[in-house]
Amino acid sequence: EVQLQASGGGLVQPGGSLRLSCAASGFTFSSYTMSWFRQAPGSEREGVSAFRKWDAVTNYADAVKGRFTITYSNALNTVYLQMNSLRPEDSGLYYCAGDVGHITYTRMLDEDEYSIWGQGTLVTVSS
């Protein structure tokens, strides 16, 4: 069974850092694009960052560029999202998602491109 398990959320003060993890089982990252999305209460889900394995291309939403970094571990079959300089507006439920095959750069943050989703992990940025 293909599964994604997200973890690492929590409560952090503004300016702080968190690292989210997304462990995959039932498939390997070798030909996948992996991504992180988030959804704040009352808002639509939005793409945060994505990593395309076959050419190591990354994509970030403008709101997180320079603060968030997506990485992966082949050995652990896990993708990470390092989040620094967190702001209250970064709060929300964070989801990881994946899909096999080639996703064009301009669509890497489009949720319609992803067929495998993990459960969310809650991030709260508050003083």
C-alpha positions in Angstrom: 0.0 0.0 0.0 1.3 3.4 -1.0 1.4 5.8 2.0 2.8 9.2 3.0 3.2 9.9 6.7 3.8 13.6 7.6 5.2 14.7 11.0 7.0 17.5 12.7 4.4 20.1 13.2 4.0 22.0 16.4 3.7 25.4 18.1 6.6 27.8 17.5 7.1 31.5 18.2 7.4 33.9 15.3 11.0 33.9 14.0 11.4 30.3 15.0 12.0 27.1 13.0 10.5 23.7 12.4 11.4 20.8 10.2 8.6 18.7 8.7 9.1 15.1 7.5 7.2 13.0 5.1 8.0 9.3 5.1 7.0 7.3 2.1 6.1 3.6 2.1 5.1 1.4 -0.8 7.0 3.3 -3.4 10.4 5.0 -3.8 11.2 8.6 -4.8 13.3 7.6 -7.8 10.8 8.9 -10.3 8.5 11.0 -8.2 7.8 14.6 -7.6 7.2 15.3 -4.0 5.6 18.4 -2.6 4.3 20.2 0.5 1.0 22.1 0.6 -0.7 24.0 3.4 -4.2 25.0 4.4 -5.1 27.7 6.9 -8.6 27.8 8.5 -11.0 29.4 6.1 -8.5 29.3 3.2 -7.9 27.1 0.2 -5.0 24.7 0.2 -1.9 26.2 -1.4 1.3 24.8 -2.7 4.4 25.6 -0.6 7.3 23.7 -2.2 8.0 20.8 -4.5 11.0 18.7 -5.5 11.3 16.8 -8.8 13.5 13.8 -8.3 14.7 13.0 -11.8 16.4 16.4 -12.3 16.6 17.7 -8.7 14.5 20.8 -9.6 12.8 22.6 -6.7 10.0 25.1 -6.7 8.8 27.4 -4.0 5.8 29.7 -3.4 6.8 33.3 -3.4 5.7 33.6 0.2 8.3 31.1 1.5 11.3 31.7 -0.8 14.4 32.3 1.1 12.9 30.9 4.3 11.9 27.3 3.5 14.0 24.5 2.0 12.8 21.2 0.6 15.2 18.3 0.8 15.0 14.5 0.6 16.8 11.4 1.8 16.9 8.4 -0.6 18.1 6.2 2.1 15.2 7.0 4.4 12.7 7.5 1.5 11.7 10.8 3.3 11.2 14.3 2.1 11.7 17.2 4.5 10.6 20.8 4.7 12.9 23.0 6.8 11.0 26.2 7.8 12.9 29.1 9.1 11.9 32.7 10.1 8.4 31.5 10.6 5.5 34.0 10.6 2.0 33.8 12.0 0.7 33.6 8.4 2.7 30.3 7.9 0.3 28.6 10.4 -1.9 25.9 9.0 -2.2 22.2 8.3 0.7 21.0 6.2 0.3 18.1 3.8 2.8 16.2 1.8 1.9 14.8 -1.6 3.5 12.9 -4.4 3.1 11.7 -7.9 5.0 9.6 -10.4 6.2 10.9 -13.7 7.0 14.3 -15.0 5.3 17.3 -13.7 6.2 20.5 -15.5 7.9 23.2 -13.5 4.9 25.6 -13.7 2.6 23.0 -12.3 4.7 21.6 -9.5 2.7 23.6 -6.9 -0.7 22.6 -8.4 -2.5 20.2 -6.1 -4.3 18.7 -9.1 -1.0 17.1 -10.3 -0.7 14.9 -7.2 -2.4 11.6 -6.7 -0.9 10.5 -3.4 -1.5 12.5 -0.2 -0.5 12.1 3.4 -2.4 13.3 6.4 -1.7 16.8 7.6 0.6 18.0 10.3 -0.4 21.2 12.2 1.9 24.1 12.3 1.0 27.0 14.6 3.2 30.1 14.7 2.2 32.3 17.6 3.6 34.2 20.5 
